[in-house]
Amino acid sequence: MDEQEPKNNTKSRRMMAGELLGSHLHQTTNGITVSVAVRDGKYLARGRWERRQFGETLGNDRRHAESALRKMLVQIEDGSYVRPSGKRDRFLPSNAIPQLSLRELCDAFLVEKRRVRGEKTARTYCSRLTPVLDFAEQACNFKKWRLAREINRDFAVSLRIWLTQRTTTRNGHPGGLPRPMPSRQIQHCLETFRMVLAWGMRADVRKLPPDYVLPIDNELIGYAKSKDPLRQVPVSLEKRIELIGLMDRWQLLTLGPLMVLPLRFEDPAGMLISDLDLAAKTLKLGTRLGGADFNKGQVEVTMPLPDELIPLFSFSVAGRAEGPLFLSRMAIRDPQRFQIECEDTYALEAELQQHFTAKSASICCDQDRKRVYREMLHQQMGAVSASRVGKELKSLFNRTGLDKCPPYGIRGSVTTEMKASGMQLLELRYLTEHTVNDILNEYATLDPFTAMASYFARIKPLLSAITNRAQELKITDPALASKSTTNKIVKPRASMVRKA
């Protein structure tokens, strides 16, 4: 006669004797006795291991409890058993490898990347894995590869063919013109899919068997096509001079430095007044505010400035003590709407800490802190955004016949001009915000001021065009500089933080 399930009495904590596998006591080959008890409708296993008493909950379902008891007895006989209190200190999981579907494996991968790499990176990975899941969850494919551990080389080859034949629209718009997926996007999908499988095989993750063989290799992914080393400069020096002549006052103040310096779009969006040293004619790029903001390579760069850009930067500062260096058009038109100035860097850090506290639930890593910091600068303090910089450049490109050139091509043009001025490789890497990890960096120091002086001499016509345009727009007039923004210190408003 089968034994009945234990009664669930949640009001009593009394422990009673129970039976599993047809017995109350279970003797192992190494002399350990394990007894079965029942409390609150759950089976428990009790005994002594390594001269210490232990008790482990087996569950309220008899079938699962008997399975857990058999596993425990085997571990005790093998000497690999760990009491529940000691499992918290283990570095590697010892549970059985789960049988996950591909969607469940991808979801676990994205959850971890959200915590480690930030929300933006997790969303990028999710968009690249969506076509892979669309292929895997087709009825004919789901029957052949139901679990993630069943994915093999045939799946990878079929996926590659399906992605090549797949058509998409620009930005996923339903009414767009269908086009085949770009080769680069196919490579991104396959590379991210390989990352998911490799992540699941890790010993500390344990989502796939350790003997699982990755079905995707470099031959299947393909190799990225390198740029033509003999390509023409996207935005020549003459075109940049033409762009300067078309700029209005705000564009000259914000986009003018991009015509001279090799800056990324995110650099002006996060610059502070304290990064600028007008006396030394330098601009500091790198980590600021205790790691709340950083550039792409997280490198520290001191950028020399030409004399022709100093009036532009002085006009942008407009007598403010601290705050975003480059303001948006709306912040300049209505400065009372934003907190465009702080008393000093300490006041800005206090305001930032208040914003971090309000957004603490969405901050998991350094990238999230940077995102929250940039949101505060843009929404609360009126700083220009990186997307606005790109859109303004694109509108200027369309007016000068550069409609097919991406806005980011301006950085490549400036870098090419710097190289043509005779700048050495180490100085070029340093000034373009790349890591200088060459062995020569251990023996030779850099001289970015001399290197930039030669570059400034080469682009003298461009700098003269900036000076002439600044005079036409009366940017060099100190009276206009004081009127362009308010010098009144606007105290933080709690409502602005709550709305952000």
C-alpha positions as CSV (number, residue, x, y, z in Angstrom):
1,M,0.0,0.0,0.0
2,D,1.4,3.4,-1.0
3,E,2.3,5.8,1.7
4,Q,0.2,9.0,1.9
5,E,1.5,12.5,1.4
6,P,2.3,14.4,4.6
7,K,-0.5,16.6,5.9
8,N,0.2,20.3,5.5
9,N,-0.4,21.9,8.9
10,T,1.0,25.4,8.7
11,K,0.0,26.3,12.3
12,S,2.2,23.6,13.9
13,R,6.0,23.5,13.8
14,R,6.1,20.1,15.4
15,M,8.4,17.6,13.8
16,M,7.2,14.0,13.3
17,A,8.9,10.9,12.0
18,G,8.5,10.2,8.3
19,E,9.3,7.6,5.7
20,L,10.9,7.8,2.3
21,L,12.0,5.0,0.1
22,G,10.1,2.6,2.4
23,S,12.1,3.4,5.6
24,H,12.5,6.0,8.3
25,L,16.3,5.5,8.8
26,H,18.8,5.1,6.0
27,Q,22.3,3.7,6.6
28,T,25.2,4.6,4.3
29,T,28.2,2.4,3.6
30,N,30.5,4.8,5.6
31,G,28.4,4.5,8.7
32,I,26.3,7.7,8.5
33,T,22.7,7.4,9.5
34,V,20.1,9.7,7.9
35,S,16.6,10.0,9.4
36,V,13.5,11.3,7.7
37,A,11.2,13.7,9.4
38,V,8.1,15.7,8.5
39,R,7.3,19.3,9.5
40,D,4.7,21.7,8.1
41,G,4.0,19.2,5.3
42,K,7.7,19.1,4.1
43,Y,10.1,16.2,4.2
44,L,13.4,16.8,6.0
45,A,16.6,14.7,6.2
46,R,18.6,14.8,9.5
47,G,21.9,13.3,10.6
48,R,25.5,14.1,11.6
49,W,28.2,14.9,9.1
50,E,31.8,15.7,10.0
51,R,30.9,15.6,13.7
52,R,28.2,18.3,13.2
53,Q,24.5,17.9,12.9
54,F,22.7,18.9,9.7
55,G,19.1,19.2,8.5
56,E,18.1,19.7,4.9
57,T,14.6,20.3,3.5
58,L,13.8,17.8,0.7
59,G,10.5,19.3,-0.4
60,N,6.8,18.6,0.1
61,D,6.4,16.3,-3.0
62,R,7.2,12.7,-2.3
63,R,8.7,11.9,-5.7
64,H,11.1,14.9,-5.6
65,A,11.9,14.3,-1.9
66,E,12.9,10.7,-2.6
67,S,15.1,11.9,-5.5
68,A,16.8,14.5,-3.3
69,L,17.3,11.8,-0.6
70,R,19.0,9.4,-3.0
71,K,21.3,12.2,-4.3
72,M,22.2,13.1,-0.7
73,L,23.0,9.5,0.3
74,V,25.3,9.1,-2.8
75,Q,27.1,12.4,-1.9
76,I,27.6,11.2,1.7
77,E,29.1,8.0,0.6
78,D,31.3,9.7,-1.9
79,G,32.4,12.3,0.7
80,S,31.2,15.2,-1.5
81,Y,28.2,16.2,0.6
82,V,28.0,19.9,1.8
83,R,25.5,20.9,4.5
84,P,23.1,23.7,3.6
85,S,25.0,26.2,5.8
86,G,28.2,25.6,3.8
87,K,26.6,25.9,0.3
88,R,26.5,29.7,0.7
89,D,30.2,29.9,0.7
90,R,30.7,27.8,-2.5
91,F,32.1,29.6,-5.5
92,L,30.9,27.2,-8.2
93,P,27.3,25.8,-8.4
94,S,26.9,22.1,-7.9
95,N,23.3,21.7,-9.0
96,A,22.3,19.7,-12.1
97,I,22.6,21.4,-15.5
98,P,19.1,22.7,-16.4
99,Q,17.5,21.8,-19.7
100,L,16.8,25.3,-21.0
101,S,15.3,26.3,-24.3
102,L,17.2,28.8,-26.4
103,R,14.8,31.7,-25.3
104,E,15.4,30.8,-21.6
105,L,19.2,30.7,-22.1
106,C,19.2,34.1,-23.9
107,D,17.0,35.6,-21.2
108,A,19.4,34.5,-18.5
109,F,22.3,35.9,-20.5
110,L,20.6,39.3,-21.0
111,V,19.7,39.5,-17.3
112,E,23.3,39.1,-16.3
113,K,24.6,41.6,-19.0
114,R,22.0,44.1,-17.8
115,R,23.6,44.0,-14.3
116,V,27.2,43.9,-15.4
117,R,27.3,45.9,-18.7
118,G,24.3,48.2,-18.3
119,E,20.9,48.7,-19.9
120,K,22.1,50.1,-23.2
121,T,24.4,47.1,-23.9
122,A,21.7,44.6,-22.8
123,R,19.2,46.2,-25.3
124,T,21.8,46.0,-28.1
125,Y,22.4,42.3,-27.4
126,C,18.6,41.7,-27.2
127,S,18.1,43.3,-30.7
128,R,20.8,41.1,-32.2
129,L,19.4,37.9,-30.6
130,T,15.8,38.6,-31.8
131,P,16.4,37.3,-35.4
132,V,18.1,34.2,-33.9
133,L,15.1,33.4,-31.8
134,D,12.8,34.1,-34.7
135,F,14.6,31.3,-36.6
136,A,14.8,28.9,-33.7
137,E,11.1,29.1,-32.7
138,Q,9.8,28.3,-36.2
139,A,7.7,25.1,-36.0
140,C,10.0,23.0,-38.2
141,N,13.1,24.1,-36.3
142,F,11.7,23.9,-32.8
143,K,10.9,20.2,-33.4
144,K,14.6,19.5,-34.3
145,W,16.3,21.7,-31.7
146,R,13.9,22.1,-28.8
147,L,16.6,22.6,-26.1
148,A,19.7,24.9,-26.2
149,R,22.0,21.9,-25.6
150,E,20.7,20.3,-28.8
151,I,21.9,23.2,-31.0
152,N,24.6,21.9,-33.4
153,R,26.4,22.7,-36.5
154,D,23.4,22.1,-38.7
155,F,21.5,24.7,-36.7
156,A,24.3,27.2,-37.1
157,V,24.6,26.7,-40.9
158,S,20.8,26.9,-41.4
159,L,20.7,30.0,-39.3
160,R,23.4,31.7,-41.4
161,I,21.5,30.9,-44.6
162,W,18.2,32.1,-43.2
163,L,19.7,35.4,-42.0
164,T,21.3,35.9,-45.5
165,Q,17.8,35.5,-47.1
166,R,16.0,37.5,-44.5
167,T,14.6,40.9,-45.4
168,T,14.2,43.8,-43.0
169,T,13.1,47.5,-43.1
170,R,15.0,50.5,-41.9
171,N,14.8,50.7,-38.1
172,G,12.1,48.0,-38.2
173,H,9.4,50.3,-39.6
174,P,6.5,48.2,-40.9
175,G,5.9,50.5,-43.9
176,G,9.5,50.7,-45.0
177,L,11.1,49.2,-48.0
178,P,12.2,45.6,-47.4
179,R,15.9,45.0,-47.9
180,P,18.3,42.1,-47.2
181,M,20.0,42.2,-43.9
182,P,23.4,43.9,-44.1
183,S,26.4,41.6,-43.8
184,R,27.7,43.5,-40.8
185,Q,24.4,43.0,-39.0
186,I,24.5,39.2,-39.7
187,Q,27.9,39.1,-38.2
188,H,26.7,40.9,-35.1
189,C,23.8,38.4,-34.7
190,L,26.1,35.4,-35.0
191,E,28.8,36.9,-32.8
192,T,26.3,37.6,-30.0
193,F,24.7,34.2,-30.4
194,R,28.2,32.6,-30.0
195,M,28.7,34.8,-26.9
196,V,25.4,33.3,-25.4
197,L,26.5,29.7,-25.9
198,A,30.1,30.4,-24.6
199,W,28.6,32.1,-21.6
200,G,26.4,29.1,-20.8
201,M,29.4,26.7,-20.9
202,R,31.3,28.6,-18.2
203,A,31.9,26.7,-15.0
204,D,30.4,29.4,-12.9
205,V,27.3,29.7,-15.0
206,R,26.6,26.0,-15.7
207,K,23.7,26.4,-18.2
208,L,25.2,24.0,-20.9
209,P,27.1,20.8,-20.5
210,P,30.9,21.2,-20.2
211,D,31.4,18.9,-23.2
212,Y,29.2,21.0,-25.4
213,V,30.9,22.0,-28.6
214,L,30.4,25.6,-30.0
215,P,28.8,25.2,-33.4
216,I,29.8,28.7,-34.6
217,D,33.3,29.5,-35.6
218,N,35.0,32.4,-37.4
219,E,34.5,30.7,-40.8
220,L,30.7,30.8,-40.3
221,I,30.7,34.4,-39.0
222,G,33.0,35.8,-41.6
223,Y,35.5,38.6,-41.3
224,A,34.7,42.3,-41.1
225,K,35.7,44.2,-44.3
226,S,38.5,46.6,-43.6
227,K,38.3,50.2,-44.9
228,D,40.1,51.2,-48.1
229,P,43.4,52.7,-47.0
230,L,43.4,54.8,-50.2
231,R,39.9,56.2,-49.7
232,Q,39.3,59.9,-50.0
233,V,38.9,62.2,-47.0
234,P,35.1,62.4,-46.2
235,V,35.1,66.1,-45.3
236,S,38.0,67.9,-46.8
237,L,39.5,71.1,-45.4
238,E,37.7,73.2,-48.0
239,K,34.4,71.6,-47.2
240,R,35.0,72.3,-43.5
241,I,35.7,76.0,-44.3
242,E,32.4,76.0,-46.3
243,L,30.6,74.5,-43.3
244,I,31.9,77.2,-41.0
245,G,30.5,79.8,-43.3
246,L,27.0,78.3,-43.0
247,M,26.9,78.0,-39.2
248,D,24.8,80.2,-37.0
249,R,26.0,81.3,-33.6
250,W,24.9,78.2,-31.7
251,Q,26.4,75.9,-34.3
252,L,29.7,77.7,-34.4
253,L,30.0,77.5,-30.6
254,T,29.0,73.8,-30.4
255,L,30.1,72.3,-33.7
256,G,33.1,74.6,-34.4
257,P,35.5,72.7,-32.1
258,L,34.5,69.5,-33.9
259,M,35.9,70.9,-37.1
260,V,39.3,71.3,-35.5
261,L,39.6,68.8,-32.7
262,P,39.2,64.9,-33.0
263,L,36.3,64.7,-30.6
264,R,33.5,62.1,-30.4
265,F,29.9,63.3,-30.3
266,E,29.6,62.2,-26.7
267,D,32.5,64.5,-25.7
268,P,30.8,67.9,-26.0
269,A,27.6,66.3,-24.5
270,G,29.4,65.6,-21.2
271,M,32.0,68.4,-20.9
272,L,32.0,70.7,-17.9
273,I,33.3,74.1,-17.4
274,S,35.9,72.8,-15.0
275,D,37.4,70.7,-17.9
276,L,38.4,73.9,-19.7
277,D,41.6,75.8,-18.7
278,L,41.5,79.0,-20.6
279,A,44.8,80.2,-19.1
280,A,46.7,77.1,-20.2
281,K,44.6,76.8,-23.4
282,T,43.9,73.1,-22.8
283,L,40.8,70.9,-22.6
284,K,40.8,67.8,-20.4
285,L,39.0,64.7,-21.5
286,G,38.5,61.6,-19.5
287,T,37.0,60.4,-16.2
288,R,35.2,63.0,-14.1
289,L,33.2,63.3,-10.9
290,G,34.6,60.2,-9.3
291,G,33.9,57.9,-12.3
292,A,30.3,59.1,-12.9
293,D,31.3,59.9,-16.5
294,F,34.1,58.7,-18.8
295,N,34.9,58.5,-22.4
296,K,34.9,55.4,-24.6
297,G,38.4,54.3,-23.9
298,Q,38.4,55.6,-20.3
299,V,41.7,57.4,-21.0
300,E,42.9,60.8,-19.7
301,V,43.7,63.3,-22.4
302,T,44.9,66.9,-22.2
303,M,44.0,68.5,-25.5
304,P,45.9,71.7,-26.6
305,L,43.6,74.4,-28.0
306,P,44.4,77.0,-30.7
307,D,44.1,80.7,-30.1
308,E,41.2,80.9,-32.5
309,L,39.0,78.6,-30.4
310,I,39.5,80.5,-27.1
311,P,36.9,83.2,-27.8
312,L,34.3,80.5,-28.7
313,F,34.9,78.6,-25.4
314,S,34.9,81.9,-23.4
315,F,31.6,82.8,-25.0
316,S,30.2,79.4,-24.1
317,V,31.3,79.8,-20.4
318,A,29.7,83.2,-20.2
319,G,31.0,83.8,-16.6
320,R,29.5,80.7,-15.1
321,A,31.4,78.9,-12.3
322,E,30.5,75.3,-13.1
323,G,28.1,73.4,-15.2
324,P,27.8,72.0,-18.7
325,L,30.2,73.7,-21.2
326,F,27.9,73.3,-24.2
327,L,24.2,74.2,-23.8
328,S,21.3,73.3,-26.0
329,R,19.4,75.8,-28.0
330,M,16.5,75.7,-25.6
331,A,18.7,76.3,-22.6
332,I,20.2,79.4,-24.3
333,R,16.7,80.7,-25.2
334,D,15.2,80.1,-21.8
335,P,18.0,79.7,-19.2
336,Q,15.6,80.0,-16.3
337,R,14.1,76.7,-17.3
338,F,17.3,74.8,-16.5
339,Q,19.9,74.8,-13.8
340,I,22.7,75.9,-16.1
341,E,25.2,76.8,-13.4
342,C,26.4,75.5,-10.0
343,E,28.5,77.2,-7.4
344,D,31.4,74.8,-7.8
345,T,32.3,71.2,-8.6
346,Y,31.3,70.2,-5.0
347,A,27.8,71.5,-5.6
348,L,27.5,69.7,-8.8
349,E,28.6,66.4,-7.1
350,A,26.0,66.9,-4.4
351,E,23.3,67.5,-7.1
352,L,24.5,64.4,-8.9
353,Q,24.4,62.3,-5.8
354,Q,20.8,63.4,-5.2
355,H,20.0,62.3,-8.8
356,F,21.7,59.0,-8.2
357,T,19.6,58.4,-5.1
358,A,16.4,59.1,-7.0
359,K,17.5,56.7,-9.8
360,S,19.2,54.0,-7.6
361,A,16.8,51.3,-8.7
362,S,18.1,51.5,-12.3
363,I,21.8,51.8,-11.5
364,C,23.7,48.5,-11.6
365,C,27.1,49.3,-13.1
366,D,29.4,52.2,-14.2
367,Q,27.6,52.4,-17.6
368,D,24.3,53.0,-15.8
369,R,25.9,55.8,-13.7
370,K,27.1,57.4,-16.9
371,R,23.7,57.2,-18.4
372,V,22.0,58.8,-15.4
373,Y,24.7,61.5,-15.3
374,R,24.1,62.4,-18.9
375,E,20.4,62.4,-18.4
376,M,20.8,64.9,-15.6
377,L,23.0,67.2,-17.6
378,H,20.6,67.1,-20.6
379,Q,17.2,67.2,-18.9
380,Q,18.0,69.2,-15.8
381,M,21.0,71.4,-16.6
382,G,20.3,72.0,-20.3
383,A,23.4,70.4,-21.8
384,V,23.4,69.5,-25.5
385,S,22.9,65.8,-26.3
386,A,25.1,63.7,-28.6
387,S,22.1,63.0,-30.9
388,R,21.5,66.7,-31.4
389,V,25.2,67.2,-32.3
390,G,24.8,64.5,-35.0
391,K,21.5,65.9,-36.4
392,E,22.9,69.5,-36.6
393,L,26.0,68.2,-38.5
394,K,23.8,66.2,-40.8
395,S,21.7,69.2,-41.7
396,L,24.9,71.2,-42.5
397,F,26.2,68.3,-44.6
398,N,23.0,68.3,-46.7
399,R,23.5,71.9,-47.5
400,T,27.0,71.4,-48.8
401,G,26.5,68.3,-50.9
402,L,27.7,65.9,-48.3
403,D,24.3,64.2,-47.9
404,K,25.8,60.7,-48.4
405,C,28.5,61.3,-45.8
406,P,27.7,60.2,-42.2
407,P,28.1,62.9,-39.6
408,Y,30.7,60.9,-37.8
409,G,33.0,61.2,-40.8
410,I,34.1,64.6,-39.5
411,R,36.2,62.8,-36.9
412,G,38.0,60.7,-39.5
413,S,38.7,63.8,-41.6
414,V,40.2,65.7,-38.6
415,T,42.3,62.6,-37.8
416,T,43.6,62.3,-41.4
417,E,44.6,66.0,-41.4
418,M,46.5,65.5,-38.1
419,K,48.3,62.6,-39.6
420,A,49.2,64.6,-42.7
421,S,50.7,67.3,-40.5
422,G,53.5,64.9,-39.6
423,M,52.2,63.8,-36.2
424,Q,53.8,60.7,-34.7
425,L,51.7,57.6,-34.1
426,L,51.9,57.8,-30.3
427,E,50.8,61.4,-30.2
428,L,48.0,60.6,-32.7
429,R,46.7,57.8,-30.7
430,Y,46.8,59.9,-27.5
431,L,45.0,62.9,-29.0
432,T,42.3,60.8,-30.6
433,E,41.5,59.3,-27.1
434,H,42.9,55.9,-27.7
435,T,45.0,53.9,-25.3
436,V,48.7,54.3,-25.8
437,N,49.9,50.8,-25.0
438,D,52.8,50.6,-27.3
439,I,56.2,49.5,-25.9
440,L,57.6,52.8,-26.8
441,N,55.4,54.4,-24.3
442,E,57.6,52.8,-21.6
443,Y,60.7,54.6,-22.9
444,A,59.6,57.8,-24.6
445,T,57.3,60.6,-23.4
446,L,54.8,62.4,-25.5
447,D,54.7,66.0,-26.6
448,P,51.1,66.8,-27.7
449,F,51.7,70.5,-27.7
450,T,54.4,70.5,-30.3
451,A,52.4,68.0,-32.4
452,M,49.2,70.1,-32.3
453,A,51.2,73.3,-33.1
454,S,52.2,71.7,-36.4
455,Y,48.7,70.6,-37.1
456,F,47.3,74.1,-36.3
457,A,49.7,75.6,-38.7
458,R,48.5,73.2,-41.4
459,I,44.8,74.1,-40.9
460,K,45.5,77.9,-40.6
461,P,42.8,78.7,-43.3
462,L,40.2,76.8,-41.3
463,L,41.1,78.7,-38.1
464,S,41.0,82.0,-39.9
465,A,37.5,81.1,-41.2
466,I,36.4,80.4,-37.7
467,T,37.7,83.8,-36.5
468,N,36.0,85.6,-39.4
469,R,32.7,83.9,-38.8
470,A,32.9,84.6,-35.1
471,Q,33.4,88.3,-35.8
472,E,30.4,88.3,-38.2
473,L,28.3,86.7,-35.5
474,K,29.7,89.1,-32.8
475,I,30.8,86.2,-30.7
476,T,34.0,88.0,-29.6
477,D,32.0,90.8,-28.0
478,P,32.2,90.3,-24.1
479,A,28.9,92.2,-23.7
480,L,27.0,89.6,-25.8
481,A,28.8,86.8,-24.0
482,S,27.3,88.0,-20.7
483,K,23.8,88.3,-22.2
484,S,23.8,84.9,-23.9
485,T,23.2,83.1,-20.6
486,T,22.3,84.2,-17.1
487,N,25.0,84.6,-14.5
488,K,22.5,84.0,-11.7
489,I,23.1,80.8,-9.8
490,V,19.9,78.7,-10.0
491,K,19.4,76.5,-6.9
492,P,18.4,72.9,-7.4
493,R,14.7,72.3,-7.4
494,A,13.4,69.0,-5.9
495,S,10.6,68.9,-8.5
496,M,13.2,68.8,-11.3
497,V,14.8,65.7,-9.7
498,R,11.5,63.9,-9.3
499,K,10.5,64.6,-12.9
500,A,13.8,63.4,-14.2
